[in-house]
Amino acid sequence: MEQSREVVVAAVGELAPGTTRKFLLPTAGEPTEAFIVNVDGTLHAWVNRCRHIAITMDWVEGRFLDDSGCYVVCATHGALYEPATGHCVSGPPFGRALIRVPLRMDGERVIATIPDEL
């Protein structure tokens, strides 16, 4: 039986602007951590893996934004990523981007699709 490439990660309107939440993508072997962030009412999702060294980035369980709420920050290296584009604007992986997790709305559900890069 083929494993689904999609997973429900939230309900529409459930995440307030400036908030984040971690979720798991059902990939082969171990599930892959990812996170969703609400940027001014628009949802974006990323694989929870720094582009400098493949480690998780949340500095507190499920928290990804810096104190200003303007950037996703890697807790280990301090790299800063734009939450809407995933591009690194400061830190060791400067110029690289996080792996985007495609999102779509289906009624009241927010559904994530496993990226091809995984």
N, C-alpha and C positions, 0 to 999 in steps of 0.2 A: 504494500500500500504506500503510495507516494505521500510524503509529508507536505502539509500546506505551507505555502510561502507567505501567508498572511496571518496576522494576529491582531485582535482587538486590544488597543492600548489605553483607551479612555472613552468617556462619553463626551459628546459635543458640549462645550461650555463648562466642563468640569475643572479645567486648569485655568486659574486666573492669570492675567498678564504678569510677567516677571517671575513665574513659578516654573519648576522643573519636576520631572518624575522619571524614575528609572523603570525599565521593563525588560523582559527577556524575549529574544528572537529565537524561535525554534529551529536552530541550525543543526546540521549533522554532528553527532557526538554531543558535546556540552553545549547548552544554550549560550547565545551571545548576548552580553549586556548592551543595552542601548538606553537612550534617554530622550524625552520629549521636553521642549521648552516653548512657552507661550511668549512671543515677542510682539507686543502691542496688538494682541488679539489674533495673531497668526501663529499656527503651530508649526514647529520644525522638529525633526528627529534626527539623531546622530548615533552612530556606534560609539559606545563608551570606551574609546581607545585613543590615547594620545598619538599623534602622528610622529612624534620624536622617538619614543620607545613605546611599544604596544602594552601599556598599562592602563588601568581604569583611572578616570580623572576626578571623580567626585571627592571633594575635600571633607564632607560630612555625608553620610549615607543619603544618596538621592539629591544632594545639593551640588549644582554645577556652576552657578553664576557667581561672579566676584561680588564684593561688598557694594559696588555701584549698581549692580544689576545689568551692566552694559556688555559684559563679556563672559563667555564660558572660560573657566580657568582650569588648567591642569594642576592638581594639588601637589604633584611631585616636582614639576619643572617650572611652574608659574607661567607657562605659555598661555597667551590670551587668544581666544578665537571669537570671531563675530558670530553671535548666536543665530542669525538669520541666514548667513552664507556658509558658515563653517570654516572660513578662511582664517589662518593664523596671522595675527597682526603684530605679535610680539613673542619672543622666546625661541628656543632651539629649532622648532620646525617651521620657522618663518616662511610664508609663502605657500605652504602646503595647506590642505583642507581636510577636515574631518570627513568620514564616510557618511554620506547622507542616507537616511532611511526614508524611503518614499512613504508619504501619508496620503490617505484619501478618506473622505467622509462618506458614510453609508447610513443614511437616516440619522440616528442619534449616536452612531458609533464612529470612533476614529480608528482607522485600520492602518497598520504598518505592514509594508512588504519587505521581505528580506532582500537587501541589496545584492546585486550580482557579484560584487567584490568579495562576498563571504562564502 
